[in-house]
Amino acid sequence: MSRKKTISCIQALLLCVLLAACAGTPAAETPAPQSVSQDLVSAASESDETRAGVFYYSFSDTYLAEVRTRLDIALHDAGISFVNYDAASSQAVQNTQIQTALESGINLLIVNIVSSGNVDATMEIIEKASARDIPVIFFNKPIEEEGEEGSILGVYDNIAFVGTDAPQAGHMQGEMIGSYALSHYEEIDLNGDGVISYALFKGEALNPEAIYRTRYAVEDANAILQEAGYPPMQYFDPSNYDQFQLDLAGTWSDSSARRYMNANLETYNTANGNMIELIICNNDNMAEGVIISLNAAGYNTGVPGSVTVPVFGIDATEYARQLIASGRMAGTIEQDSRRMAEIITRLAMNVAGGLDLMEGTDDCPKDEVHGLYNKIIIPYSFYETGK
């Protein structure tokens, strides 16, 4: 049996499972991750099989590590050869990796771009792919800026994006924070001044996801508080005009957040009567770093009676779930790594089966506001136990 026929058989067997990716039906538990070798490409370089290059902006990102584990397994089970690449947060490195991969025989690009919203970087990838008539599946990081929807996704027929509605996470986190604060106002207000002071940790400076999360988490939480007759939250450091602390490396990292929080606690603490009373993080990685710092200072230990500062994140990583269960973190917004991997695999299977890239995706939510049929939206959901 030819390789294409084998893939088509596998595609038929997996179709029922993968159709659940967009409909939201729970899938089976993910098995242990498998290693992937460059030999997969080398061994198939002279055949007509689909050989995917999966390009991650950074292997160190906790959420994307979960996506990678699930996607490795899904692609492997679908019979699709693939190689993973770590750009280590460098767009130049990723560009080189893509060029080298194409020259080695890769004929499907699955790209988590480093420079979110960078038109030049995105177009360079598309031009390389279109010159070889190779499909491109972008995922997770937005490739278009606000107001520019369709400017990139409309330039090439063989292109798709699998991601989220950027503002949604910010709105949902703001709702979560505002509701939590209403229910716990007196215990959050550690110095009893009637105003909640907050810190906010932003990931990548120009990433639309980070921008929307930063904006709406505070705006929406304050709207809920003010509607109930409470004053808006105030940023803890009046000298900080931005009213956030930025991961200057753009990696949304726990280490960056931990360093910032260590420095914050030297001045802002319960002993000085000015402790930061609520913490907003644009992802769970940074929330984890913040909690490590708080733990070291004796806060958020999970021990009854100890001072606990509510910390909120986004992603619902496995470790964040553990922190929430232990009482050290208040809540997070889930970005579904399982569905991300399943939908990407469905598109890759279309390529392997010689079908249109978006074949069989009518049940997947699209960006209908901008009429983008090739932009699949994975909804966020609430994940919290600290009510």
SULURTA-V890678 format. One record per residue. N is the residue number from 1. RES is the residue in three letters. OMEGA is omega in whole degrees, 0 to 359 (none if undefined). Layout:
{{N | RES | OMEGA} {N | RES | OMEGA}}
//
This chain:
{{1 | MET | 181} {2 | SER | 180} {3 | ARG | 181} {4 | LYS | 179} {5 | LYS | 178} {6 | THR | 180} {7 | ILE | 179} {8 | SER | 178} {9 | CYS | 179} {10 | ILE | 180} {11 | GLN | 180} {12 | ALA | 181} {13 | LEU | 184} {14 | LEU | 188} {15 | LEU | 182} {16 | CYS | 179} {17 | VAL | 185} {18 | LEU | 175} {19 | LEU | 179} {20 | ALA | 183} {21 | ALA | 181} {22 | CYS | 181} {23 | ALA | 176} {24 | GLY | 178} {25 | THR | 182} {26 | PRO | 177} {27 | ALA | 180} {28 | ALA | 179} {29 | GLU | 182} {30 | THR | 177} {31 | PRO | 182} {32 | ALA | 181} {33 | PRO | 179} {34 | GLN | 178} {35 | SER | 181} {36 | VAL | 186} {37 | SER | 175} {38 | GLN | 180} {39 | ASP | 179} {40 | LEU | 179} {41 | VAL | 183} {42 | SER | 183} {43 | ALA | 185} {44 | ALA | 191} {45 | SER | 182} {46 | GLU | 180} {47 | SER | 180} {48 | ASP | 181} {49 | GLU | 177} {50 | THR | 180} {51 | ARG | 187} {52 | ALA | 168} {53 | GLY | 181} {54 | VAL | 189} {55 | PHE | 181} {56 | TYR | 179} {57 | TYR | 178} {58 | SER | 175} {59 | PHE | 184} {60 | SER | 179} {61 | ASP | 187} {62 | THR | 180} {63 | TYR | 181} {64 | LEU | 174} {65 | ALA | 176} {66 | GLU | 176} {67 | VAL | 183} {68 | ARG | 179} {69 | THR | 182} {70 | ARG | 182} {71 | LEU | 175} {72 | ASP | 184} {73 | ILE | 182} {74 | ALA | 179} {75 | LEU | 179} {76 | HIS | 181} {77 | ASP | 178} {78 | ALA | 178} {79 | GLY | 182} {80 | ILE | 177} {81 | SER | 182} {82 | PHE | 174} {83 | VAL | 177} {84 | ASN | 180} {85 | TYR | 178} {86 | ASP | 180} {87 | ALA | 179} {88 | ALA | 176} {89 | SER | 179} {90 | SER | 178} {91 | GLN | 179} {92 | ALA | 178} {93 | VAL | 181} {94 | GLN | 178} {95 | ASN | 179} {96 | THR | 179} {97 | GLN | 180} {98 | ILE | 179} {99 | GLN | 180} {100 | THR | 180} {101 | ALA | 179} {102 | LEU | 180} {103 | GLU | 181} {104 | SER | 177} {105 | GLY | 175} {106 | ILE | 180} {107 | ASN | 170} {108 | LEU | 178} {109 | LEU | 174} {110 | ILE | 197} {111 | VAL | 167} {112 | ASN | 191} {113 | ILE | 180} {114 | VAL | 185} {115 | SER | 183} {116 | SER | 178} {117 | GLY | 181} {118 | ASN | 185} {119 | VAL | 182} {120 | ASP | 181} {121 | ALA | 181} {122 | THR | 181} {123 | MET | 178} {124 | GLU | 178} {125 | ILE | 181} {126 | ILE | 180} {127 | GLU | 178} {128 | LYS | 182} {129 | ALA | 183} {130 | SER | 178} {131 | ALA | 179} {132 | ARG | 182} {133 | ASP | 183} {134 | ILE | 179} {135 | PRO | 177} {136 | VAL | 173} {137 | ILE | 173} {138 | PHE | 179} {139 | PHE | 173} {140 | ASN | 183} {141 | LYS | 180} {142 | PRO | 179} {143 | ILE | 179} {144 | GLU | 179} {145 | GLU | 177} {146 | GLU | 181} {147 | GLY | 182} {148 | GLU | 183} {149 | GLU | 181} {150 | GLY | 181} {151 | SER | 178} {152 | ILE | 182} {153 | LEU | 179} {154 | GLY | 186} {155 | VAL | 186} {156 | TYR | 184} {157 | ASP | 189} {158 | ASN | 185} {159 | ILE | 177} {160 | ALA | 175} {161 | PHE | 176} {162 | VAL | 183} {163 | GLY | 185} {164 | THR | 172} {165 | ASP | 190} {166 | ALA | 182} {167 | PRO | 189} {168 | GLN | 182} {169 | ALA | 179} {170 | GLY | 179} {171 | HIS | 182} {172 | MET | 178} {173 | GLN | 177} {174 | GLY | 177} {175 | GLU | 179} {176 | MET | 182} {177 | ILE | 181} {178 | GLY | 180} {179 | SER | 179} {180 | TYR | 182} {181 | ALA | 178} {182 | LEU | 183} {183 | SER | 186} {184 | HIS | 191} {185 | TYR | 185} {186 | GLU | 180} {187 | GLU | 176} {188 | ILE | 182} {189 | ASP | 189} {190 | LEU | 181} {191 | ASN | 174} {192 | GLY | 181} {193 | ASP | 177} {194 | GLY | 181} {195 | VAL | 177} {196 | ILE | 175} {197 | SER | 184} {198 | TYR | 170} {199 | ALA | 180} {200 | LEU | 181} {201 | PHE | 183} {202 | LYS | 181} {203 | GLY | 185} {204 | GLU | 190} {205 | ALA | 187} {206 | LEU | 180} {207 | ASN | 180} {208 | PRO | 178} {209 | GLU | 181} {210 | ALA | 181} {211 | ILE | 181} {212 | TYR | 179} {213 | ARG | 179} {214 | THR | 184} {215 | ARG | 191} {216 | TYR | 178} {217 | ALA | 181} {218 | VAL | 183} {219 | GLU | 185} {220 | ASP | 177} {221 | ALA | 180} {222 | ASN | 179} {223 | ALA | 179} {224 | ILE | 180} {225 | LEU | 183} {226 | GLN | 177} {227 | GLU | 180} {228 | ALA | 176} {229 | GLY | 178} {230 | TYR | 176} {231 | PRO | 177} {232 | PRO | 174} {233 | MET | 179} {234 | GLN | 178} {235 | TYR | 190} {236 | PHE | 185} {237 | ASP | 184} {238 | PRO | 180} {239 | SER | 181} {240 | ASN | 183} {241 | TYR | 182} {242 | ASP | 183} {243 | GLN | 169} {244 | PHE | 174} {245 | GLN | 191} {246 | LEU | 170} {247 | ASP | 187} {248 | LEU | 178} {249 | ALA | 179} {250 | GLY | 184} {251 | THR | 178} {252 | TRP | 196} {253 | SER | 175} {254 | ASP | 182} {255 | SER | 178} {256 | SER | 180} {257 | ALA | 180} {258 | ARG | 179} {259 | ARG | 178} {260 | TYR | 184} {261 | MET | 175} {262 | ASN | 179} {263 | ALA | 179} {264 | ASN | 186} {265 | LEU | 176} {266 | GLU | 181} {267 | THR | 186} {268 | TYR | 184} {269 | ASN | 183} {270 | THR | 180} {271 | ALA | 180} {272 | ASN | 179} {273 | GLY | 182} {274 | ASN | 185} {275 | MET | 170} {276 | ILE | 191} {277 | GLU | 179} {278 | LEU | 185} {279 | ILE | 180} {280 | ILE | 178} {281 | CYS | 182} {282 | ASN | 169} {283 | ASN | 183} {284 | ASP | 178} {285 | ASN | 180} {286 | MET | 177} {287 | ALA | 179} {288 | GLU | 178} {289 | GLY | 178} {290 | VAL | 182} {291 | ILE | 175} {292 | ILE | 179} {293 | SER | 179} {294 | LEU | 179} {295 | ASN | 181} {296 | ALA | 179} {297 | ALA | 177} {298 | GLY | 178} {299 | TYR | 173} {300 | ASN | 181} {301 | THR | 184} {302 | GLY | 179} {303 | VAL | 180} {304 | PRO | 179} {305 | GLY | 179} {306 | SER | 179} {307 | VAL | 179} {308 | THR | 177} {309 | VAL | 181} {310 | PRO | 180} {311 | VAL | 182} {312 | PHE | 179} {313 | GLY | 177} {314 | ILE | 174} {315 | ASP | 185} {316 | ALA | 174} {317 | THR | 182} {318 | GLU | 181} {319 | TYR | 177} {320 | ALA | 177} {321 | ARG | 178} {322 | GLN | 179} {323 | LEU | 178} {324 | ILE | 180} {325 | ALA | 181} {326 | SER | 178} {327 | GLY | 181} {328 | ARG | 179} {329 | MET | 187} {330 | ALA | 183} {331 | GLY | 179} {332 | THR | 176} {333 | ILE | 186} {334 | GLU | 169} {335 | GLN | 196} {336 | ASP | 181} {337 | SER | 180} {338 | ARG | 181} {339 | ARG | 176} {340 | MET | 182} {341 | ALA | 183} {342 | GLU | 182} {343 | ILE | 176} {344 | ILE | 180} {345 | THR | 178} {346 | ARG | 179} {347 | LEU | 178} {348 | ALA | 177} {349 | MET | 175} {350 | ASN | 179} {351 | VAL | 181} {352 | ALA | 181} {353 | GLY | 179} {354 | GLY | 180} {355 | LEU | 173} {356 | ASP | 184} {357 | LEU | 185} {358 | MET | 180} {359 | GLU | 174} {360 | GLY | 181} {361 | THR | 181} {362 | ASP | 181} {363 | ASP | 179} {364 | CYS | 176} {365 | PRO | 180} {366 | LYS | 174} {367 | ASP | 183} {368 | GLU | 180} {369 | VAL | 182} {370 | HIS | 177} {371 | GLY | 183} {372 | LEU | 181} {373 | TYR | 183} {374 | ASN | 177} {375 | LYS | 182} {376 | ILE | 184} {377 | ILE | 175} {378 | ILE | 183} {379 | PRO | 170} {380 | TYR | 175} {381 | SER | 180} {382 | PHE | 171} {383 | TYR | 181} {384 | GLU | 175} {385 | THR | 186} {386 | GLY | 181} {387 | LYS | none}}
//
